[in-house]
Amino acid sequence: MDDSGGKSINDLPDALLQHILSFLETKDAVRTSILSRKWEHLWKSLSNLEFHQCYFKAKRKIFMNSVERVLLLRDSSNIEKFTLSCGIDDATRTRTWVSAAVNRNVKELCVNFYEGEESESFVFPLCLFTCATLTKLKITSHGVLRLSSSISLPCLKILSLQHVVFPDEDSTQQILNLRTLEKLKIRYYDWKNLKAITISSPKLRSLDICEMHRNDLRGSDACHVMIFGTALTFFSFSGGFWDDYCLFKSSSLVEAYFHVYGCYERSREIAHRAYKHIVGLSTVKHLTLTPDVLKIELSEELPTNCAKDDWILEPVPPCFQSCLKCIEIRDFVGLIDELDAVALLLKNAIALDDMVITCSTTGSEGQRKIREQLFELPGWSEIGRLNFV
């Protein structure tokens, strides 16, 4: 009872108090132990543990000792989620922390190692790659991802690998093709140690690929990445096609995003690789292409035959004549090439019911000019809609 005769927070059940603590940063949850005897041990059953070295500023030793104190004093209950974001000052101690989470049947593990020499040579404990309870794994390592020769993660559904260098084809093939995998994200990675890799997890529904920017186009030594999306419903690719990608069996695709960058001086090679990739998107329901994708395709004769003053789409994609119902164009400014592209689409997409163009041009005169230019295009007045933002 408090002084007013009402109940205090200490009267709440321990389970509810522990749930409240789960919303705090781990270091703050531990500090509640000084509030009273009741609170002294509550934090020791926390199921979500987060350790961020940046919160300790330059005090590396204090951070490391804090992590070990929590792991040593915590009770033996399972860990639901374990997050570790730090530099690697002592690889042995860091491996011990990851092992401690695995030994407590962790379900979600997020590890972010800062860039540095220790990160480049860090070796994860073998137990991580045979964890029977892990459902979500996110690794940012800034170095070679040294994998076990035998990987068994029977419950893993979500995998995110960022800033990693894949070590070899065998172990990479294993980690990217786990049978239970449903969502895969690989960003700012390097295939330089690989010649060919296949991504074909049978339950994979979401795939997000973002290449690391490079200044060179890998030629004969490029990694050939074959993607079999038998269950894929979402696919996203961002990069400059520094390696060679092909997408097969993607008839289940609902949404796809395609962003090409860093390729202005290599348009012919990129057009060839991009075309092979786009072919695999032919049955997608919703497709987003950034402007650079169209610039590349229309600047080369693969597969579109376009003269500067007489654009021709040959062959016309089958969906243009049967099922393409809506096209949305954003960041339109009324350039001649943009108007030619709109005219090309209006002429060939005979199944189209709706074309929406969003324009950021300000000023009544600029808006009036764009309206007039669009209304001069055959077919625009029947299905076109123009928005200014």
Salt bridges, closest charged atoms under 4 A:
ASP14 OD1 - LYS38 NZ 2.79
ASP28 OD1 - LYS27 NZ 3.44
ASP28 OD1 - ARG31 NH1 3.14
GLU40 OE2 - HIS41 NE2 3.94
GLU50 OE1 - HIS52 NE2 3.12
GLU68 OE2 - ARG93 NE 2.83
ASP75 OD1 - ARG74 NH1 4.00
GLU80 OE2 - LYS107 NZ 3.77
ASP89 OD1 - ARG60 NH1 2.92
GLU182 OE1 - ARG205 NH2 3.10
ASP208 OD1 - ARG187 NH1 3.06
ASP216 OD1 - ARG214 NE 3.74
ASP221 OD2 - ARG218 NE 3.98
ASP243 OD2 - ARG214 NH2 3.62
ASP243 OD1 - ARG218 NH1 3.02
ASP244 OD2 - HIS224 ND1 3.38
ASP244 OD2 - LYS276 NZ 2.86
ASP292 OD1 - LYS295 NZ 4.00
GLU300 OE1 - ARG268 NH2 2.96
GLU328 OE1 - ARG330 NH2 3.69
ASP354 OD2 - ARG385 NH2 2.58
GLU365 OE2 - ARG368 NH2 2.27
GLU372 OE2 - ARG368 NH1 2.51
